[in-house]
């Protein structure tokens, strides 16, 4: 049974997420609850502290506990040469984390799994109690014994053979080993990222921390590995806090200038941006579009193959099938529905013609016929666009400071206000339609089935539940992106006017559902399938749209409709 299946845990996590604390205080407290040995006991402990008005103090205490291990921990007694040799034999001469042998540039080393915590043995009752809430009494007392008497722990129990690179990633909390049920030696190797990151390469997904030599050498104590797994997320959030919210860290334990591992270089896209500007110049594009479609399709097929080799199977973080990252700063949407590709092509042209927001440039749209006359479901569209810098907000939101969120909200308010100024010049008899004046295609509307176009909002609302509700009528019809979820908003770290680095919006992508809809549609669609998004993202969306109007009633009606789970 997972921690979140417990009612008490869900209730306390909801209480935590409603707190007004600087980020990443909330995910730190959530990690404390979710990673505890007994999440229900930990949840009740946090609930009591919140009831006593000790939310900030609880964060401070948890940060202190984690840093006592991750930053201020004392290395355990080093094994002698004989013990090191025994550990190497026990671990089979391969890295315990990656399963790979050492190399000249990345040798194998015998290192501690965890240091001994330096400040857990204390007369501060609240620290001891919090350790008990996280570990349980017996587990906590064992750790306090280890902290007081590290020399009494056999070196084989807290040392292993790993690659240097794996040891660094493990110490930073980027990889964890989760013990498989009913086994004391088999572990699942899991990557842990709170933002974009490059996973370490592993040989298989399981680690076997037994005695490979079969000579009776003492095995790794699973309590060390298990403790590390429970602290991984908190270690990363504390490292993040050093940069974006140092106020939640005590002055006495400030870092010594180390940089977080998840930095995205603000100029990492310079080369791609240069190529993307060089290749699709007007002159080049005008000449290229004169070539026959068959030749262009053949060229795109070559670029798709090259893109798969260079960037992976799908080429984008969420792995959308049929979307590929190409060389020369390009993207292609391939094999998607022809109607949605045409709509996206037209939407991007409208955006660049009328307003100035960061969106891809639509360069070409060609259709590869299946051989039959007319359009067929087997026809394939190739939509070629430029590539924008940044990462999807969905994968970066935990890295954003509160100031970053405010900056992004201000940007998005401006972009949405601009979107609403794009005039409707197609199909004047139909108010609600896609950008071409044709049927709307939206996953919210009966699973991508073509719907409409509609002469007015009443006809549009008639296709959904509660059509007569007052929240379903009386709206302006405006140009709408219609899929502003955090996967489609790109953000990146850039230099701010004051010289600091901060996150801001660098692009809005995936315009296939764009069209002319009631003014609330972008807001409710941004919160569609809200179970996927964090409360922090939900608050960000509400702040963005607060400048455009109060759509709370519309969201309530839509939420009631979504609960039916039938797309109506």
C-alpha positions in Angstrom: 0.0 0.0 0.0 1.5 3.3 -1.1 1.8 6.2 1.4 -0.7 8.3 -0.5 -3.4 5.7 -0.2 -3.7 6.5 3.5 -6.4 9.0 4.2 -4.4 10.6 7.0 -1.4 11.1 4.7 -3.5 12.7 1.9 -5.2 15.1 4.4 -1.9 16.2 5.9 -0.2 16.6 2.5 -3.1 18.9 1.5 -2.6 20.9 4.7 1.1 21.3 3.9 0.4 22.4 0.3 -1.9 25.1 1.5 0.8 26.7 3.7 2.3 30.1 2.8 6.0 29.2 3.0 8.9 30.1 0.7 9.6 27.4 -1.9 10.9 24.7 -1.4 9.6 24.5 2.1 6.5 22.7 1.1 8.1 19.8 -0.9 10.6 19.4 2.0 7.7 18.8 4.4 5.9 16.5 1.9 9.1 14.5 1.5 9.4 14.1 5.2 5.9 12.6 5.3 6.0 10.5 2.1 9.5 9.1 2.7 9.1 8.2 6.4 9.2 4.6 7.5 5.6 5.0 8.7 4.0 7.8 6.6 0.9 7.8 8.8 2.9 8.3 12.0 4.9 11.1 10.3 1.8 12.7 8.9 0.2 12.8 12.4 3.4 14.3 13.8 3.4 17.1 11.2 -0.3 17.7 11.7 0.3 18.3 15.4 3.2 20.7 14.7 1.0 22.6 12.2 -1.8 22.8 14.7 0.7 24.4 17.1 1.7 27.0 14.6 5.2 25.4 14.1 5.2 25.0 10.3 8.3 27.1 9.8 10.0 25.5 12.8 9.2 22.0 11.4 10.9 23.0 8.1 14.0 24.3 10.0 14.3 21.1 12.0 14.0 18.9 9.0 16.6 20.9 7.1 18.9 20.6 10.1 18.4 16.8 10.3 19.1 16.3 6.6 22.2 18.6 6.5 23.6 16.9 9.5 23.9 13.9 7.2 24.4 15.3 3.7 26.8 18.2 4.4 28.1 18.0 8.0 28.3 14.2 8.3 31.5 12.7 9.5 33.1 10.0 7.4 33.1 6.6 9.2 36.4 4.9 10.0 38.2 4.0 6.8 38.6 0.3 6.1 42.2 -1.0 5.9 43.7 -2.6 2.8 42.5 -6.1 3.8 38.9 -4.8 4.3 39.0 -2.9 1.0 40.1 -6.0 -0.8 37.4 -8.0 0.8 34.8 -5.4 -0.1 36.0 -5.4 -3.8 35.7 -9.2 -3.9 32.3 -9.2 -2.2 31.0 -6.7 -4.8 32.3 -8.7 -7.7 34.7 -6.1 -9.0 31.8 -4.0 -10.4 30.0 -0.8 -9.4 27.2 -1.6 -6.9 25.0 1.1 -8.4 25.6 0.9 -12.2 26.7 -2.7 -12.5 29.6 -1.6 -14.6 33.4 -2.2 -14.3 35.7 0.7 -13.7 37.5 2.6 -16.5 40.6 4.8 -16.6 38.5 8.0 -16.5 35.9 6.6 -14.1 37.7 4.1 -11.7 36.1 2.0 -9.1 36.6 3.1 -5.5 35.6 1.8 -2.1 33.6 4.6 -0.3 31.2 5.0 2.5 27.5 4.6 1.7 26.6 7.3 4.2 28.6 9.5 6.6 27.8 9.5 10.3 25.4 12.3 11.2 27.1 15.0 13.2 24.2 16.6 15.1 21.6 14.0 15.7 22.9 13.2 19.2 21.5 16.3 20.9 19.6 17.4 24.0 17.1 19.2 21.7 13.9 17.2 22.3 12.2 18.4 19.1 15.1 17.0 16.9 15.0 13.6 18.7 11.2 13.5 18.3 11.3 14.4 14.6 13.9 11.7 14.0 11.5 9.3 15.8 8.6 10.4 13.7 10.6 9.8 10.5 12.4 6.6 11.3 10.4 5.1 14.1 11.9 4.5 17.6 14.0 1.5 16.9 15.5 2.7 13.7 16.2 6.1 15.2 17.9 4.6 18.2 20.1 2.5 15.9 21.2 5.6 14.1 21.9 7.5 17.3 24.1 4.5 18.4 25.9 4.7 15.0 26.4 8.4 15.4 27.9 8.0 18.9 30.0 4.8 18.2 30.9 4.8 14.5 34.0 2.6 15.2 31.7 -0.2 16.3 30.1 -0.5 12.8 32.1 -3.0 10.7 33.5 -1.3 7.6 31.9 -3.9 5.3 28.4 -2.7 6.5 28.8 0.9 5.4 31.2 0.7 2.5 30.8 -0.5 -1.1 32.6 -0.6 -4.4 31.3 2.0 -6.9 32.4 4.2 -9.8 33.5 7.7 -8.8 30.8 9.2 -11.0 28.2 7.0 -9.4 29.4 7.9 -5.9 29.1 11.6 -6.7 25.5 11.2 -8.1 24.6 9.0 -5.1 25.9 11.6 -2.6 23.9 14.4 -4.4 20.7 12.3 -4.1 20.4 11.9 -7.9 20.1 8.1 -7.7 18.6 5.9 -5.1 18.4 2.1 -4.4 15.0 0.8 -3.3 15.1 -2.6 -1.6 12.8 -5.0 -3.4 10.2 -6.7 -1.2 11.2 -9.8 0.7 14.8 -9.4 -0.2 17.8 -8.2 1.8 20.2 -7.9 -1.2 18.1 -7.0 -4.3 17.5 -3.3 -5.0 15.8 -1.3 -7.7 18.0 1.4 -9.1 16.0 4.6 -9.6 17.0 8.0 -10.9 15.8 11.0 -8.7 15.4 14.4 -10.4 13.4 17.4 -9.2 14.2 19.1 -12.5 15.8 18.3 -15.9 18.8 16.1 -15.5 20.9 13.5 -17.3 20.5 10.0 -15.8 23.6 8.0 -15.0 24.0 4.9 -17.2 23.3 1.6 -15.5 23.6 -2.0 -16.5 20.1 -3.1 -16.0 17.7 -1.7 -13.4 18.6 -3.9 -10.4 21.5 -4.0 -8.0 22.5 -7.1 -6.1 24.3 -6.1 -2.8 25.1 -9.6 -1.8 28.4 -11.5 -1.5 29.4 -12.2 -5.1 32.5 -14.0 -3.9 30.4 -16.5 -1.9 33.0 -16.6 0.8 30.9 -15.3 3.7 32.0 -11.7 3.5 29.7 -9.5 5.5 27.1 -7.7 3.3 26.0 -4.1 3.2 23.6 -3.2 6.0 20.3 -2.3 4.2 19.6 0.4 6.8 22.3 2.6 5.3 21.0 2.2 1.8 17.4 2.7 2.9 18.2 5.8 4.8 19.8 7.3 1.8 16.8 6.5 -0.4 14.5 8.3 2.1 16.6 11.4 2.1 17.3 11.8 -1.6 14.6 14.3 -2.5 15.2 16.4 0.6 18.9 16.6 -0.1 18.1 18.0 -3.6 15.5 20.4 -2.3 18.0 21.8 0.3 20.6 22.2 -2.4 18.0 24.1 -4.4 17.1 26.3 -1.4 20.7 27.5 -1.2 20.2 29.3 -4.5 16.5 30.4 -4.5 15.5 30.6 -0.8 18.4 30.9 1.4 16.2 32.3 4.1 15.0 28.8 5.0 18.5 27.8 5.8 20.3 28.8 9.0 23.2 31.1 8.6 25.5 28.8 10.6 25.3 26.1 7.9 25.4 28.1 4.6 27.1 26.4 1.7 30.7 27.0 0.7 30.0 28.1 -2.9 28.9 24.7 -4.4 26.5 25.1 -7.3 23.4 23.0 -7.7 23.7 20.1 -10.1 20.5 21.0 -12.1 21.7 24.3 -13.5 20.7 24.8 -17.1 23.2 27.0 -18.8 21.5 30.2 -19.9 23.3 30.2 -23.2 23.2 26.5 -23.9 20.9 27.1 -26.8 23.1 29.6 -28.6 24.3 27.2 -31.2 20.8 25.9 -31.9 19.4 29.4 -32.0 22.0 30.5 -34.5 21.4 27.6 -36.8 17.6 28.0 -36.5 18.0 31.6 -37.6 20.4 30.8 -40.4 18.5 27.9 -42.0 14.9 29.1 -42.3 15.7 32.6 -43.6 13.0 34.0 -45.9 15.1 33.6 -49.0 16.2 30.0 -48.2 12.6 29.1 -47.2 11.1 30.7 -50.3 13.5 28.7 -52.5 13.0 25.5 -50.5 9.3 25.6 -50.8 9.6 25.7 -54.6 11.0 22.2 -54.6 8.5 19.3 -55.2 6.7 17.9 -52.2 8.2 14.4 -52.7 11.8 15.9 -52.5 11.0 17.8 -49.4 9.4 14.7 -47.8 12.5 12.7 -48.6 14.7 15.3 -47.0 12.5 15.4 -43.9 12.7 11.6 -43.6 16.5 11.9 -43.6 16.3 14.6 -40.9 14.0 12.4 -38.8 16.4 9.5 -38.9 19.3 11.8 -38.0 17.2 13.4 -35.2 16.4 9.9 -33.8 20.1 9.1 -33.6 21.2 12.5 -32.2 18.3 13.2 -29.7 16.6 9.9 -29.1 13.5 8.1 -30.3 11.1 11.0 -29.8 13.4 13.9 -29.2 11.3 15.8 -26.7 11.0 15.3 -22.9 7.4 14.0 -22.8 8.0 11.6 -25.7 5.0 12.6 -27.7 4.7 10.0 -30.5 5.3 11.5 -34.0 7.1 14.6 -32.7 10.8 14.6 -33.4 13.7 17.0 -32.7 15.7 17.6 -35.8 19.1 19.0 -36.6 19.4 22.7 -37.5 17.1 23.9 -34.7 14.0 22.3 -36.1 11.0 20.2 -35.0 8.7 18.0 -37.0 5.3 16.8 -36.1 4.9 13.6 -38.2 2.1 11.2 -38.7 -0.3 13.3 -36.7 -3.9 13.9 -37.8 -3.7 16.1 -40.9 -6.5 18.4 -39.8 -4.8 19.2 -36.5 -1.4 19.8 -38.3 -3.1 22.2 -40.7 -4.7 24.0 -37.8 -1.4 24.3 -35.9 0.3 25.6 -39.1 -2.3 28.3 -39.5 -2.4 29.1 -35.8 1.4 29.8 -35.7 1.1 31.9 -38.8 -1.6 34.0 -37.2 0.4 34.4 -34.0 3.5 35.7 -35.8 1.4 37.9 -38.1 -0.5 39.7 -35.4 1.3 39.6 -32.1 4.8 39.1 -30.6 4.9 36.2 -28.2 7.5 33.4 -28.2 6.0 30.7 -30.4 7.6 28.4 -33.0 7.6 29.5 -36.6 5.7 27.3 -39.0 8.0 26.6 -42.0 6.4 23.9 -44.0 3.4 21.6 -44.1 3.3 18.7 -46.6 1.2 15.5 -46.8 2.6 12.1 -47.8 -0.2 10.4 -49.6 -0.9 6.7 -49.1 -1.6 6.2 -52.7 -5.4 6.5 -52.6 -7.4 9.3 -54.1 -8.5 12.0 -51.7 -7.5 12.1 -48.0 -7.0 8.9 -46.1 -6.3 8.0 -42.5 -3.1 6.5 -43.7 -1.8 9.8 -45.1 1.0 11.4 -43.1 1.4 15.1 -42.5 4.9 16.7 -41.9 4.6 20.0 -40.0 8.1 21.6 -39.8 8.6 24.3 -37.2 11.6 26.1 -35.6 12.8 25.0 -32.2 12.6 27.2 -29.1 15.0 27.3 -26.2 14.0 26.0 -22.8 12.4 23.1 -21.0 8.7 22.3 -20.3 7.5 24.0 -17.2 6.3 20.6 -16.0 9.9 19.5 -15.5 11.2 22.7 -14.1 8.5 24.0 -11.7 10.2 22.7 -8.6 13.3 24.7 -9.5 11.5 28.0 -9.7 11.7 30.4 -6.8 8.6 32.3 -5.7 10.0 35.4 -7.6 10.4 33.3 -10.7 6.7 32.3 -10.5 5.6 35.9 -10.2 7.8 36.8 -13.2 6.3 33.9 -15.3 2.8 34.9 -14.3 3.3 38.5 -15.4 4.7 37.3 -18.8 1.8 34.9 -19.3 -0.7 37.6 -18.5 0.8 39.7 -21.2 0.9 36.9 -23.7 -2.7 35.9 -23.1 -3.9 39.4 -23.4 -2.1 39.6 -26.8 -3.6 36.3 -27.9 -7.1 37.7 -27.4 -6.4 40.5 -29.8 -6.0 38.2 -32.8 -9.0 38.9 -35.1 -11.3 36.3 -36.5 -11.5 36.6 -40.2 -12.7 33.1 -41.1 -16.2 31.6 -41.3 -18.1 34.6 -40.1 -21.3 32.6 -39.6 -19.6 30.3 -37.0 -18.4 31.9 -33.8 -16.6 29.0 -32.3 -14.3 27.0 -34.5 -10.6 26.2 -35.1 -8.3 28.8 -36.7 -9.4 27.7 -40.2 -13.1 28.1 -39.4 -13.6 24.4 -39.3 -14.5 21.8 -36.6 -12.9 22.0 -33.2 -10.7 19.0 -32.2 -9.9 18.9 -28.5 -9.2 16.0 -26.1 -11.7 17.7 -23.8 -14.5 17.4 -26.4 -15.3 13.7 -26.7 -11.8 12.5 -27.2 -10.6 14.5 -30.3 -13.7 13.9 -32.3 -14.4 16.8 -34.7 -17.1 19.0 -33.1 -18.7 22.0 -34.7 -18.1 24.6 -35.9 -20.7 26.4 -33.7 -22.7 29.5 -34.5 -22.7 30.7 -30.9 -21.8 29.7 -27.3 -25.2 28.2 -26.6 -24.6 25.6 -29.4 -21.1 24.9 -28.2 -22.3 24.5 -24.6 -25.0 22.1 -25.8 -22.3 19.6 -26.6 -21.2 19.5 -22.9 -22.8 18.7 -19.6 -24.8 21.3 -17.8 -25.5 23.4 -21.0 -28.1 25.6 -19.2 -25.8 26.6 -16.3 -25.3 30.4 -16.2 -21.6 29.7 -16.3 -22.0 28.3 -19.8 -23.1 31.5 -21.5 -22.4 35.2 -21.8 -18.7 35.1 -22.7 -16.7 36.8 -25.4 -15.3 34.6 -28.1 -11.5 35.0 -28.3 -8.5 33.4 -29.9 -7.4 30.6 -27.6 -4.4 28.3 -27.4 -6.7 25.7 -25.8 -3.9 23.5 -24.3 -1.9 25.7 -21.9 -0.7 22.8 -19.7 2.8 22.9 -18.2 4.2 20.6 -20.9 3.5 23.3 -23.5 5.0 26.3 -21.7 8.8 26.4 -22.1 11.0 28.1 -19.5 14.7 28.7 -19.2 17.2 30.5 -17.0 18.3 33.8 -18.4 20.1 36.9 -17.2 17.7 39.3 -15.6 18.1 43.2 -15.8 19.8 43.2 -12.3 22.4 40.7 -13.6 21.0 37.7 -11.7 19.8 34.5 -13.3 16.1 33.8 -13.2 13.5 31.6 -15.0 11.2 33.1 -17.5 9.0 31.9 -20.4 10.8 31.3 -23.6 8.1 29.6 -25.6 4.6 28.4 -26.0 4.2 25.3 -28.1 1.7 22.7 -29.4 -1.0 24.9 -31.0 -2.9 22.0 -32.6 -6.1 22.7 -30.7 -6.0 26.5 -31.1 -9.1 28.3 -32.2 -11.9 30.7 -31.2 -13.5 29.7 -28.0 -15.3 31.3 -25.0 -12.9 33.4 -23.0 -12.8 31.0 -20.1 -11.6 28.0 -22.2 -7.9 28.6 -21.8 -8.3 28.8 -18.0 -10.3 25.6 -17.5 -8.2 23.7 -20.1 -5.0 24.7 -18.2 -6.4 22.9 -15.2 -7.9 20.0 -17.1 -6.9 16.7 -15.6 -5.8 18.7 -12.5 -4.7 15.5 -10.7 -1.6 15.6 -12.9 -0.5 19.0 -11.7 0.8 20.3 -8.4 -1.0 22.7 -6.2 1.8 25.2 -6.8 1.1 25.0 -10.6 -2.6 25.4 -9.9 -2.0 28.6 -7.9 0.2 29.9 -10.7 -2.5 29.3 -13.3 -5.0 31.1 -11.1 -2.7 34.0 -10.6 -2.1 34.3 -14.4 -5.8 34.4 -15.2 -6.8 36.6 -12.3 -5.8 39.6 -14.5 -8.2 38.4 -17.3 -11.3 37.7 -15.3 -13.0 35.6 -12.6 -13.7 32.2 -14.1 -14.2 30.3 -10.9 -17.8 29.4 -11.7 -16.8 28.2 -15.1 -14.1 26.0 -13.5 -16.6 24.6 -11.1 -19.0 23.5 -13.8 -16.1 22.1 -15.9 -14.8 20.2 -12.9 -18.2 18.6 -12.4 -18.2 17.6 -16.0 -14.7 16.2 -15.9 -15.7 14.0 -13.0 -18.1 12.1 -15.2 -15.0 11.0 -17.2 -16.8 10.6 -20.5 -15.5 13.7 -22.4 -18.9 15.5 -22.4 
